[in-house]
Amino acid sequence: MVATDNNSSAALDTDGQSYIRVDSVWKVFGRNPERVLEPQYSEQDKSFFQSEFGNVIGLQDVSFQVNRGETFVIMGLSGSGKSTMVRCLIRLIEPTAGEIVIAGEDITKMSDKELIEFRRSKIAMVFQHYGLMPHRNVLDNAGWGLEVQGVKKPEREARTREVLELVGLGGWEASYPRQLSGGMQQRVGLARALAVDTDILLMDEPFSGLDPLIRRQMQDELLRLQTELHKTIVFITHDLNEALKLGDRIAIMHDGKVAQIGSPEDIVLRPEDEYVGDFTQDVRLETILSASKVMVTPKATVMGHQGPRAALHTIGDSDGDAAWVVDRGQRYIGMLSIANAERALRAGVKRFDEAWEYVDREYEAVAPTTSFDELIPMAMGSDFPIPVTDAENMLVGEVHRSALAEALAETSAAEADYAANAAENAALAAAQPVADQGHSQLESAAEAEVELSRARMQPPPV
């Protein structure tokens, strides 16, 4: 089956080109890997190549695109090829075939010198094991990448201190790794990647070695940082919940192939094959469905400079019990109930921006991405709909309690039709701008190649 790259049009950069493009990439471990690519074997799977030729297939015809500023998650179980893929992106592992283009540059055609410079300036990587040097303090560990780049010490330390503040390690600059918790050590690793200020972050299971609570905190920290920094992130994980939480889009890998690519909602609600369906069947729908799925156009809005007569007329026409108060730019201010509009009329109020006490300015709005998990308690605690605003606080919709219940009932009752799901995902894309023996061999071969590449390509510190 050929995986559909859902939202492929959205995976294009502003100049019409994908920021990261992986096209038909293969990685074959073993002798004479090129024979695997011969046309007569195009329909064979990894077990055939291992039994017939003794070759281990790390990646088999993998293709995807990543947009600038996107968090693209590659997930799968052990041996699926996800870590091999991220290492191939910067040739820590050499791909056997295919093309990898990042920011318009073909990585597969770079010389060693060009590749070293590209790694220094364009990409930073965060590994599961923090890789901190025990004899260096936090400041020096976090500034390591800048030191390798040749940045002078005063500038290096100034930039590093700023990033340490950003990741919540201000005041720990003089501490050593042995004095830090696991989560703090991972923050140092993240700070080191951020300090060099590259456009792209590659993160290979960075939180998998942490305790569950610290792991959730680090996930939240990454989400916070991404809203501020808008990096292009390729994030590797074996944890579906982590993928669903962090990813703008997710690629699920299986036996070296991409099984499906799509948004978290696509992956859970529209699995394209039985493997993806089994993988996601236990996901709670409340964590996947968001306000954008059920919000409708606001039925009643009132300008802040208007008065209670206009408000009561608007609310009456909407057959509702309240209106949203907005400014002239349609930015959300608060909620006006029909009872408060009537009180304002009796009090002789002429305009609400002169009598804000009648408007509930604490009535909380949500983002279109807000999950049902958060929306349901809000809806149950209020007799009014929930306003939805965008990043600029513009009122873009409202969510009704009944719509939440209907959406949950509808999606819970739906049975997987893989062919129909694949077709629906393709239509959406067009419409929108446990280890076996093979795994053990794969991991051993991959790690050996990574170490050889590191030794060959990465120079000692300045």
NUTOR-727421 format. One record per residue (C-alpha): residue number from 1; chain; x, y, z. Coordinates in steps of 0.2 Angstrom, whole numbers, plus 2048, in hexadecimal, padded with zeros to 3 digits. Layout:
<rs>
k;c;x;y;z
NUM;A;X;Y;Z
...
</rs>
This chain:
<rs>
k;c;x;y;z
1;A;800;800;800
2;A;806;811;7FC
3;A;804;81D;80B
4;A;7FA;82D;807
5;A;803;83D;80D
6;A;7F4;846;814
7;A;7F5;859;814
8;A;803;857;807
9;A;7FE;868;800
10;A;800;86F;812
11;A;811;868;813
12;A;818;874;807
13;A;822;883;80B
14;A;81D;895;807
15;A;828;894;7F7
16;A;81E;885;7F1
17;A;82B;878;7F6
18;A;82B;86C;805
19;A;838;872;812
20;A;83D;860;814
21;A;83A;853;806
22;A;83E;841;808
23;A;83B;838;7F7
24;A;83C;824;7F6
25;A;849;822;803
26;A;850;810;806
27;A;85C;80A;813
28;A;863;7F8;810
29;A;86F;7F1;81C
30;A;87A;7E3;817
31;A;885;7DE;808
32;A;880;7E3;7F6
33;A;871;7EE;7FC
34;A;86E;7F4;7EA
35;A;866;7E3;7E5
36;A;858;7E7;7F0
37;A;853;7F5;7E5
38;A;852;7EB;7D5
39;A;840;7EC;7CD
40;A;83C;7DA;7CE
41;A;83C;7DB;7E1
42;A;831;7EB;7E2
43;A;822;7E2;7EB
44;A;82D;7D8;7F8
45;A;82D;7DC;80A
46;A;83B;7DD;817
47;A;83A;7CA;81C
48;A;83D;7C5;80A
49;A;84D;7CF;808
50;A;853;7C9;819
51;A;850;7B6;815
52;A;856;7B7;803
53;A;864;7C3;804
54;A;868;7C5;816
55;A;865;7D8;814
56;A;85C;7E2;822
57;A;850;7EF;81B
58;A;850;7FF;826
59;A;846;80A;81A
60;A;83C;804;80B
61;A;836;812;7FF
62;A;832;81F;80C
63;A;82C;830;806
64;A;825;83F;810
65;A;825;852;810
66;A;827;85E;81F
67;A;821;870;81F
68;A;82B;87E;827
69;A;826;881;839
70;A;81D;870;83A
71;A;81F;862;847
72;A;820;852;83D
73;A;820;843;847
74;A;826;832;841
75;A;820;824;84C
76;A;820;811;84D
77;A;825;802;857
78;A;837;7FC;859
79;A;83F;7F7;849
80;A;832;801;83E
81;A;840;80C;837
82;A;83C;81D;83F
83;A;84D;820;847
84;A;856;81A;837
85;A;84C;827;82E
86;A;850;835;839
87;A;863;831;838
88;A;862;82F;825
89;A;85B;841;824
90;A;86D;848;829
91;A;876;838;823
92;A;87C;832;834
93;A;876;822;82A
94;A;879;823;817
95;A;869;81F;80E
96;A;86A;811;801
97;A;85F;81A;7F4
98;A;853;829;7F3
99;A;854;83C;7F5
100;A;854;847;804
101;A;852;859;801
102;A;852;866;80F
103;A;850;878;80D
104;A;853;876;7FA
105;A;863;86C;7FD
106;A;865;85A;7F8
107;A;86E;852;807
108;A;872;842;7FE
109;A;87D;84B;7F2
110;A;887;855;7FF
111;A;89A;852;801
112;A;8A0;84F;813
113;A;8A5;861;814
114;A;895;867;80F
115;A;88C;85B;81A
116;A;896;861;829
117;A;891;873;826
118;A;87F;86F;823
119;A;87E;865;834
120;A;886;874;83D
121;A;87B;882;836
122;A;86A;87A;831
123;A;866;86C;83C
124;A;867;868;84E
125;A;863;857;856
126;A;85D;851;867
127;A;85F;83F;86B
128;A;857;834;878
129;A;868;833;882
130;A;86C;845;886
131;A;87F;843;881
132;A;884;850;88F
133;A;896;851;893
134;A;898;84D;8A6
135;A;8A8;859;8A8
136;A;89E;868;8A0
137;A;891;872;8A9
138;A;880;876;8A3
139;A;886;886;89A
140;A;894;87E;891
141;A;88A;86F;88C
142;A;87C;879;885
143;A;888;884;87C
144;A;891;875;874
145;A;88A;877;863
146;A;88E;88A;862
147;A;8A0;885;868
148;A;8A1;879;859
149;A;89B;887;84E
150;A;8AA;892;854
151;A;89F;89F;85D
152;A;8AA;8A9;869
153;A;8A7;8A6;87B
154;A;89E;8B6;880
155;A;891;8B5;872
156;A;890;8A2;875
157;A;88C;8A4;887
158;A;880;8B2;885
159;A;876;8A9;878
160;A;876;899;883
161;A;870;8A2;892
162;A;861;8A8;888
163;A;85D;897;883
164;A;85F;88F;894
165;A;853;89C;89B
166;A;847;897;88C
167;A;847;885;892
168;A;845;888;8A4
169;A;857;886;8A9
170;A;85C;897;8AE
171;A;867;897;8BE
172;A;86E;886;8BA
173;A;87C;88B;8AF
174;A;88A;886;8BB
175;A;882;875;8BF
176;A;889;864;8B8
177;A;87F;856;8B0
178;A;880;84B;8C0
179;A;877;859;8CA
180;A;868;859;8BE
181;A;858;84E;8BD
182;A;855;845;8AC
183;A;848;852;8A7
184;A;855;860;8AA
185;A;862;856;8A0
186;A;857;855;892
187;A;853;868;893
188;A;866;86A;891
189;A;866;860;882
190;A;857;869;87B
191;A;860;87A;87F
192;A;870;874;876
193;A;865;871;866
194;A;85C;882;868
195;A;86C;88C;86B
196;A;873;889;85A
197;A;862;891;853
198;A;860;885;844
199;A;850;884;83B
200;A;84E;872;83D
201;A;84E;867;84C
202;A;84F;854;84B
203;A;849;84B;85B
204;A;84C;839;85D
205;A;841;832;86B
206;A;848;840;876
207;A;83B;83D;885
208;A;83A;82A;885
209;A;846;828;893
210;A;83D;833;89F
211;A;831;830;8AC
212;A;81E;832;8A6
213;A;81C;842;8B0
214;A;82C;84A;8AA
215;A;828;844;899
216;A;818;84D;898
217;A;820;85D;89F
218;A;82D;85C;891
219;A;81F;859;884
220;A;816;869;88A
221;A;827;872;88A
222;A;82A;86D;878
223;A;818;873;873
224;A;81B;884;87C
225;A;82C;886;874
226;A;825;882;863
227;A;818;88F;864
228;A;825;89C;867
229;A;833;896;85B
230;A;82A;88D;84D
231;A;838;881;849
232;A;836;873;83C
233;A;836;864;847
234;A;838;852;842
235;A;834;848;852
236;A;836;835;854
237;A;82C;82B;861
238;A;825;81A;864
239;A;817;821;86F
240;A;807;825;866
241;A;800;830;873
242;A;810;83B;872
243;A;80E;83B;85F
244;A;7FC;841;860
245;A;800;84E;86D
246;A;80F;856;864
247;A;80D;853;851
248;A;805;85E;844
249;A;806;84F;839
250;A;80B;83D;83D
251;A;814;830;832
252;A;811;81E;839
253;A;81F;812;833
254;A;81E;7FF;833
255;A;82B;7F3;82D
256;A;835;801;825
257;A;827;808;81B
258;A;81B;817;81E
259;A;80A;810;822
260;A;801;821;823
261;A;804;833;824
262;A;7F7;83F;82B
263;A;7F1;84B;838
264;A;7EE;843;84A
265;A;7DB;843;845
266;A;7DE;83A;834
267;A;7E9;82D;83C
268;A;7DC;829;84A
269;A;7CC;82B;841
270;A;7D1;826;82F
271;A;7DE;818;830
272;A;7E3;812;81F
273;A;7E7;800;823
274;A;7E4;7F3;831
275;A;7F6;7F7;839
276;A;7F2;809;83C
277;A;7E0;805;841
278;A;7E7;7F8;84E
279;A;7F4;805;854
280;A;7E8;812;857
281;A;7D8;809;85D
282;A;7DA;80D;86F
283;A;7DD;81F;86D
284;A;7CF;829;877
285;A;7C6;834;86A
286;A;7C5;842;876
287;A;7D8;845;875
288;A;7D7;846;862
289;A;7C7;84F;85D
290;A;7C9;862;85E
291;A;7BE;871;85E
292;A;7C1;874;84B
293;A;7B8;864;848
294;A;7A7;86A;850
295;A;7A8;87D;850
296;A;79B;887;846
297;A;79A;899;841
298;A;796;8A4;850
299;A;783;8A7;850
300;A;783;8B8;859
301;A;791;8C5;85B
302;A;78F;8D6;862
303;A;79C;8E5;860
304;A;7A3;8EC;870
305;A;79C;8FE;86B
306;A;78B;8F7;868
307;A;77D;8F8;876
308;A;771;8EC;87E
309;A;763;8EF;871
310;A;76E;8E9;863
311;A;774;8DB;86D
312;A;762;8D4;872
313;A;75D;8D5;860
314;A;76D;8CB;85A
315;A;76A;8BE;868
316;A;758;8BD;863
317;A;75B;8B9;851
318;A;768;8AC;856
319;A;75B;8A2;861
320;A;769;8A1;86E
321;A;76C;8A8;87F
322;A;77C;8B2;87D
323;A;787;8BB;871
324;A;79A;8BD;86F
325;A;7A0;8CF;871
326;A;7AE;8D3;865
327;A;7B7;8E3;860
328;A;7B7;8EB;84F
329;A;7C5;8DF;84A
330;A;7BA;8D0;84F
331;A;7C6;8CC;85D
332;A;7BD;8C3;86C
333;A;7B9;8CD;87B
334;A;7AD;8C3;885
335;A;79B;8BB;887
336;A;78B;8C5;889
337;A;77C;8BB;88F
338;A;76B;8C0;88B
339;A;767;8C3;89E
340;A;776;8CF;89F
341;A;770;8D8;88F
342;A;75F;8DB;896
343;A;767;8E1;8A6
344;A;771;8ED;89C
345;A;762;8F3;893
346;A;759;8F7;8A3
347;A;768;900;8AA
348;A;768;90C;89B
349;A;779;905;894
350;A;77D;90D;883
351;A;78C;903;87E
352;A;795;8F4;886
353;A;7A7;8FB;884
354;A;7A1;908;891
355;A;799;8FB;89D
356;A;7A4;8EB;89C
357;A;79D;8E4;8AC
358;A;78E;8DD;8A2
359;A;79A;8D3;897
360;A;7A2;8C3;89E
361;A;7B4;8C7;898
362;A;7BB;8B8;8A2
363;A;7B0;8AC;897
364;A;7BE;8A1;890
365;A;7C1;89E;87D
366;A;7CA;890;876
367;A;7D5;88D;867
368;A;7CF;882;858
369;A;7DC;875;85D
370;A;7D5;873;86F
371;A;7D1;860;872
372;A;7C0;859;877
373;A;7C8;854;887
374;A;7C9;867;88C
375;A;7B9;86C;883
376;A;7AD;85F;88C
377;A;7AF;865;89E
378;A;7AE;877;897
379;A;79E;873;88E
380;A;797;86A;89D
381;A;79A;879;8A9
382;A;791;886;89E
383;A;780;889;897
384;A;788;892;888
385;A;793;88D;879
386;A;7A6;88E;879
387;A;7AD;89C;86F
388;A;7BC;897;863
389;A;7CA;8A4;85F
390;A;7D9;8A3;854
391;A;7EB;8A8;859
392;A;7E7;8BA;856
393;A;7D7;8B9;862
394;A;7CB;8BA;853
395;A;7BB;8B2;856
396;A;7BA;8A4;84A
397;A;7AC;898;851
398;A;7A2;891;85F
399;A;7A0;87F;866
400;A;790;879;86C
401;A;78E;86B;879
402;A;783;861;86E
403;A;790;861;860
404;A;79D;859;86B
405;A;791;84B;870
406;A;78C;848;85E
407;A;79E;848;858
408;A;7A3;83B;865
409;A;794;830;861
410;A;797;831;84E
411;A;7AA;82D;84F
412;A;7A8;81F;85C
413;A;79B;816;851
414;A;7A5;817;841
415;A;7AD;807;83B
416;A;7BE;807;832
417;A;7BD;806;81F
418;A;7CF;807;81A
419;A;7CC;80A;808
420;A;7BF;818;80B
421;A;7CB;820;818
422;A;7D9;820;80C
423;A;7CE;829;7FF
424;A;7C8;835;80C
425;A;7DA;839;812
426;A;7DF;83C;800
427;A;7D0;848;7FD
428;A;7D4;851;80D
429;A;7E6;853;807
430;A;7E1;859;7F6
431;A;7D5;866;7FE
432;A;7E1;86E;80A
433;A;7F0;87A;806
434;A;82B;7E3;865
435;A;83C;7E0;85D
436;A;83F;7D0;853
437;A;84F;7CA;84C
438;A;84F;7D5;83D
439;A;84C;7E4;849
440;A;85C;7DF;853
441;A;866;7DE;843
442;A;85F;7EF;83D
443;A;863;7F8;84D
444;A;874;7F1;84E
445;A;878;7F6;83D
446;A;871;807;83E
447;A;87A;80B;84E
448;A;88B;805;847
449;A;888;810;838
450;A;883;81F;843
451;A;893;81E;84D
452;A;89E;81C;83D
453;A;895;82C;836
454;A;898;836;846
455;A;8AA;831;846
456;A;8AD;836;834
457;A;8A2;845;833
458;A;8A2;84F;843
459;A;8B2;858;848
460;A;8B9;859;859
461;A;8B5;869;864
462;A;8BE;879;860
</rs>
